[in-house]
C-alpha cells in the first residue's frame, strides 16, 4: 500500500500542518506502509526530506493534474490532504478518483474519510464519514514522552514556527519590566525574524534564555512549569507533556477554538493577540505559579490527551 500526503508549510502558513502529517506518516511507516509527500514549497520539501521522506514538488497551475499524474505514476492507493485552502474542494471535484481521499479538518462529501483533529462538541452532529474527539487529536511530537520529567520552574514561551504577529516580542517586553525573579525560556521558530529586537530588550538579563529551533521542543515542555503559547497543535502537545498553559490566539477562528478548549481545563485563554494587555501577563503567570491547587488541577486535566491520535488516525487510514 502507498499513501500520499498533500500539505504545505512556509513563513505564512507555519509548520503545524506539516508536522502533524509527519507524525501520521511515521506511524504508517512503523506499520510497513510506504508514504510520500506532495508540496508547493521548497522549505517544506527540505524539511520532509530531512525526515527521510520522498517529496514531489508541484506548482500552483493545474495542481490537480500534477497530483493525478504523481498518484498514477506511484500507484498510490490513498491521498491525505491537510489544507484549509478554498481550492481544495475544486481539486476534489477534478480528481480522477482511483484512490481514497482523507481530509483533515475540512469537510467534503467527495472525501472518503474526514479527520476532525479537535475536541468533540456535544451539540454538533458530525458527518458519518468523520472521526472526531480526543482519540483522534493530531500533534507534531515524533516521540511521545514515556514519563513525566522533573520540573525546573521555568516559564516557556513558544509562538510557533513563524510568529508572524511578533507576539514573542510583546511578551518579552512585559516580563523585562518586572522586578521579580524568574526563569523564562523563549523558543523561536525556524521562520522567526525579530531575534535581534529580543536581544536588545533582554540585554544581559540572566532571567531570559533564547533557544532557536530546538532539537526537541517536547523536552522543554516537559521541564517547564507553565507555558505561554499560541493556539494551534501546540495546545495539544502541552497537554501531552503535562504543561499547564496560557494561550493567545492569532485569528478569529482560533479565538473561538481556544475558548472551547479552555473548558477542558489544561489551558487558560488570555485572548486574541491584538486585544490583550501584555503588561498584565507576568502577574497572571506568577499568580498561577503560586496557586499550586489550581496548577495541579490543570496538570490532571492534561491527561485527557494521551498523544495516541496520530497512531489511531494511521490505523483508520489503513482500514479505510
C-alpha positions as CSV (number, residue, x, y, z in Angstrom):
1,X,0.0,0.0,0.0
2,X,1.2,3.5,-0.8
3,X,-0.2,6.6,0.9
4,X,0.5,10.2,-0.3
5,X,0.2,13.4,1.8
6,X,-0.6,16.8,0.2
7,X,0.4,19.5,2.6
8,X,2.2,22.9,2.7
9,X,4.2,24.9,5.2
10,X,6.1,28.2,5.0
11,X,6.6,31.5,6.8
12,X,2.9,32.5,6.3
13,X,1.3,29.1,6.9
14,X,3.6,27.9,9.7
15,X,4.6,24.3,10.1
16,X,1.7,22.8,12.2
17,X,0.0,21.0,9.3
18,X,3.3,19.6,8.1
19,X,4.4,18.3,11.5
20,X,1.2,16.5,12.2
21,X,1.3,14.8,8.8
22,X,4.8,13.7,9.5
23,X,3.6,12.2,12.8
24,X,0.8,10.2,10.9
25,X,3.3,9.2,8.2
26,X,5.8,7.9,10.8
27,X,3.1,5.8,12.4
28,X,2.2,4.4,8.9
29,X,5.9,3.6,8.2
30,X,6.0,1.7,11.5
31,X,3.3,-0.5,10.1
32,X,5.3,-1.0,6.9
33,X,3.2,1.4,4.8
34,X,5.0,3.4,2.1
35,X,4.5,7.2,2.4
36,X,5.5,10.1,0.2
37,X,4.6,13.9,0.2
38,X,3.5,16.4,-2.4
39,X,4.0,20.1,-1.6
40,X,4.4,23.5,-3.3
41,X,7.2,24.9,-1.2
42,X,10.9,24.2,-1.2
43,X,11.2,24.9,2.5
44,X,8.6,22.1,3.2
45,X,10.4,19.8,0.8
46,X,13.7,20.3,2.6
47,X,12.1,19.6,6.0
48,X,10.3,16.5,4.8
49,X,13.4,15.1,3.1
50,X,15.4,15.7,6.3
51,X,12.9,13.3,7.9
52,X,13.6,10.6,5.3
53,X,10.5,11.0,3.0
54,X,10.3,11.1,-0.8
55,X,8.9,14.5,-1.8
56,X,7.4,15.7,-5.1
57,X,7.4,19.5,-5.7
58,X,4.5,20.9,-7.7
59,X,3.4,24.5,-8.7
60,X,0.1,26.3,-8.4
61,X,-1.0,25.9,-12.0
62,X,-3.1,22.8,-12.8
63,X,-2.4,21.4,-9.4
64,X,-4.9,18.6,-9.7
65,X,-3.3,17.4,-13.0
66,X,0.1,17.3,-11.4
67,X,-1.2,15.4,-8.3
68,X,-3.1,13.0,-10.5
69,X,0.0,12.2,-12.6
70,X,2.1,11.6,-9.5
71,X,-0.5,9.4,-7.9
72,X,-0.9,7.3,-11.0
73,X,2.8,7.0,-11.6
74,X,3.4,6.0,-8.0
75,X,0.4,3.6,-8.0
76,X,-0.9,5.3,-4.9
77,X,-3.9,3.9,-3.0
78,X,-4.8,6.8,-0.7
79,X,-4.3,10.6,-0.5
80,X,-4.3,12.6,2.7
81,X,-4.9,16.3,2.3
82,X,-4.1,18.6,5.2
83,X,-5.0,22.1,4.0
84,X,-7.7,24.7,4.5
85,X,-7.3,26.4,1.2
86,X,-10.5,27.1,-0.7
87,X,-9.1,25.4,-3.8
88,X,-9.2,22.0,-2.1
89,X,-12.9,21.5,-3.0
90,X,-12.1,22.3,-6.6
91,X,-9.3,19.7,-6.5
92,X,-11.6,17.0,-5.1
93,X,-14.1,17.6,-7.9
94,X,-11.4,17.2,-10.6
95,X,-9.5,14.2,-9.4
96,X,-9.6,11.0,-11.4
97,X,-10.7,9.1,-8.4
98,X,-9.0,5.8,-8.4
99,X,-7.8,6.2,-4.8
100,X,-9.3,7.0,-1.4
101,X,-9.2,10.6,-0.1
102,X,-8.7,11.6,3.5
103,X,-9.2,15.2,4.6
104,X,-8.0,16.7,7.8
105,X,-10.1,19.5,9.4
106,X,-12.1,20.2,6.2
107,X,-15.3,18.5,5.3
108,X,-16.4,17.5,1.8
109,X,-18.9,14.9,0.5
110,X,-16.2,14.0,-2.0
111,X,-13.9,12.7,0.7
112,X,-13.9,9.0,1.9
113,X,-12.9,10.0,5.4
114,X,-12.6,13.2,7.3
115,X,-10.4,13.6,10.4
116,X,-11.5,16.5,12.7
117,X,-8.5,17.0,15.0
118,X,-10.4,18.7,17.7
119,X,-12.3,18.1,20.9
120,X,-15.8,16.9,20.4
121,X,-18.7,19.4,20.7
122,X,-21.7,17.6,22.2
123,X,-24.2,19.9,20.4
124,X,-22.7,19.1,16.9
125,X,-23.9,16.3,14.6
126,X,-20.8,15.1,12.8
127,X,-20.9,13.5,9.3
128,X,-20.9,9.7,9.3
129,X,-17.6,9.6,7.3
130,X,-15.8,11.5,10.0
131,X,-13.7,10.9,13.1
132,X,-13.5,13.4,16.0
133,X,-12.5,13.6,19.6
134,X,-9.6,13.0,22.0
135,X,-8.9,9.7,20.3
136,X,-8.0,11.4,17.1
137,X,-6.2,14.6,18.2
138,X,-3.2,15.2,16.0
139,X,0.1,16.7,17.0
140,X,3.7,17.0,15.9
141,X,5.5,15.1,18.7
142,X,7.6,12.4,16.9
143,X,8.5,10.5,20.1
144,X,6.0,10.5,22.9
145,X,7.4,11.2,26.4
146,X,7.5,7.9,28.4
147,X,7.1,9.6,31.8
148,X,6.9,12.9,33.5
149,X,10.1,14.9,33.9
150,X,11.2,16.9,36.9
151,X,10.0,20.5,36.5
152,X,12.6,23.2,36.7
153,X,10.1,26.0,37.5
154,X,10.8,27.7,34.1
155,X,8.2,29.6,32.1
156,X,8.2,28.5,28.4
157,X,7.1,30.9,25.6
158,X,6.6,29.4,22.2
159,X,4.6,31.1,19.5
160,X,5.1,28.6,16.6
161,X,7.5,28.4,13.7
162,X,6.7,31.9,12.4
163,X,5.1,34.1,15.0
164,X,4.1,36.5,12.1
165,X,2.5,38.9,14.6
166,X,5.6,39.0,16.7
167,X,3.8,38.1,19.9
168,X,7.1,36.9,21.4
169,X,8.5,40.5,21.5
170,X,5.4,41.9,23.3
171,X,5.7,39.1,25.9
172,X,9.4,39.6,26.5
173,X,8.8,43.3,26.8
174,X,6.2,42.8,29.5
175,X,8.4,40.4,31.5
176,X,11.5,42.6,31.2
177,X,9.7,45.3,33.1
178,X,9.1,43.1,36.1
179,X,11.4,43.2,39.1
180,X,10.6,39.6,40.1
181,X,12.9,36.6,39.8
182,X,12.0,34.1,37.1
183,X,13.5,31.7,34.5
184,X,11.9,32.5,31.1
185,X,12.8,30.3,28.1
186,X,11.8,31.8,24.8
187,X,11.6,29.3,21.9
188,X,12.0,30.9,18.5
189,X,10.8,29.0,15.4
190,X,12.6,28.4,12.2
191,X,11.0,31.4,10.4
192,X,11.1,34.0,13.2
193,X,12.9,37.2,12.1
194,X,12.9,39.5,15.1
195,X,15.6,37.9,17.3
196,X,17.8,41.0,17.3
197,X,14.9,43.0,18.8
198,X,14.6,40.5,21.6
199,X,18.3,40.6,22.3
200,X,18.1,44.4,22.7
201,X,15.3,44.1,25.2
202,X,16.9,41.3,27.2
203,X,20.5,42.6,27.0
204,X,22.4,40.6,29.6
205,X,19.4,39.8,31.9
206,X,20.1,36.2,33.2
207,X,16.3,35.7,33.7
208,X,15.9,35.1,30.0
209,X,17.1,32.3,27.7
210,X,16.5,32.2,23.9
211,X,16.5,28.9,22.1
212,X,16.3,28.9,18.3
213,X,14.7,25.9,16.5
214,X,15.3,23.4,19.4
215,X,16.0,19.8,18.5
216,X,13.3,18.8,21.0
217,X,10.5,21.2,22.0
218,X,9.0,18.2,23.8
219,X,11.8,18.1,26.4
220,X,11.5,21.8,27.0
221,X,7.7,21.4,27.6
222,X,8.3,18.6,30.0
223,X,10.7,20.6,32.1
224,X,8.8,23.9,32.3
225,X,6.2,24.6,34.9
226,X,4.0,26.9,32.8
227,X,3.7,27.6,29.1
228,X,2.6,30.7,27.2
229,X,1.7,29.5,23.8
230,X,-0.2,30.4,20.6
231,X,-3.2,28.4,19.7
232,X,-2.6,25.5,17.3
233,X,-1.4,21.9,17.6
234,X,0.9,23.1,20.4
235,X,-2.2,23.3,22.7
236,X,-2.4,19.5,22.5
237,X,1.3,19.0,22.7
238,X,1.5,20.9,26.0
239,X,-1.3,18.6,27.3
240,X,0.7,15.5,26.3
241,X,3.7,17.0,28.2
242,X,1.5,17.9,31.2
243,X,2.3,21.6,30.8
244,X,-0.5,23.9,32.0
245,X,-0.5,26.9,29.7
246,X,-1.8,30.4,28.9
247,X,-2.9,30.6,25.3
248,X,-3.0,33.5,22.9
249,X,-4.9,33.3,19.6
250,X,-3.9,35.0,16.3
251,X,-7.2,34.8,14.4
252,X,-11.0,34.9,14.9
253,X,-11.2,31.2,14.1
254,X,-8.6,30.3,16.8
255,X,-10.2,32.7,19.2
256,X,-13.4,30.7,19.1
257,X,-11.5,27.4,19.3
258,X,-9.4,28.5,22.2
259,X,-12.5,29.5,24.2
260,X,-13.9,26.0,23.6
261,X,-10.7,24.1,24.6
262,X,-10.4,26.2,27.8
263,X,-13.4,24.4,29.1
264,X,-11.4,21.2,29.3
265,X,-9.2,22.6,32.0
266,X,-5.5,22.5,31.0
267,X,-5.2,25.9,29.4
268,X,-6.2,29.4,30.5
269,X,-7.1,31.6,27.5
270,X,-5.8,35.1,27.5
271,X,-7.4,36.4,24.3
272,X,-6.6,37.4,20.8
273,X,-3.1,38.8,20.3
274,X,-4.2,42.4,19.3
275,X,-6.8,42.7,22.0
276,X,-4.9,41.7,25.2
277,X,-3.0,43.7,27.8
278,X,0.5,42.3,27.7
279,X,1.7,44.1,30.8
280,X,-0.8,42.1,32.9
281,X,0.5,38.7,31.7
282,X,3.6,38.4,34.1
283,X,1.3,38.9,37.1
284,X,-1.2,36.3,35.8
285,X,1.7,33.9,35.3
286,X,3.2,34.4,38.8
287,X,-0.2,34.1,40.4
288,X,-0.7,30.7,38.8
289,X,2.8,29.6,39.8
290,X,1.9,30.4,43.4
291,X,-1.5,28.7,43.2
292,X,-0.5,25.1,43.5
293,X,-4.0,23.8,43.9
294,X,-5.1,25.3,40.5
295,X,-1.8,24.2,38.9
296,X,-2.3,20.6,39.9
297,X,-5.9,20.6,38.6
298,X,-4.6,21.8,35.2
299,X,-2.0,19.1,35.2
300,X,-4.6,16.5,35.9
301,X,-6.7,17.9,33.0
302,X,-3.7,17.5,30.7
303,X,-4.1,13.7,31.0
304,X,-7.3,13.8,28.8
305,X,-4.9,13.9,25.8
306,X,-2.8,10.7,25.6
307,X,-0.9,11.5,22.4
308,X,-2.1,8.4,20.5
309,X,-4.1,10.4,18.0
310,X,-1.6,10.0,15.1
311,X,-1.4,6.3,15.7
312,X,-5.2,5.9,15.8
313,X,-5.6,8.0,12.6
314,X,-3.0,5.9,10.9
315,X,-4.9,2.8,11.7
316,X,-8.1,4.3,10.4
317,X,-6.4,5.3,7.2
318,X,-5.1,1.7,6.7
319,X,-8.6,0.2,7.5
320,X,-10.3,2.6,5.0
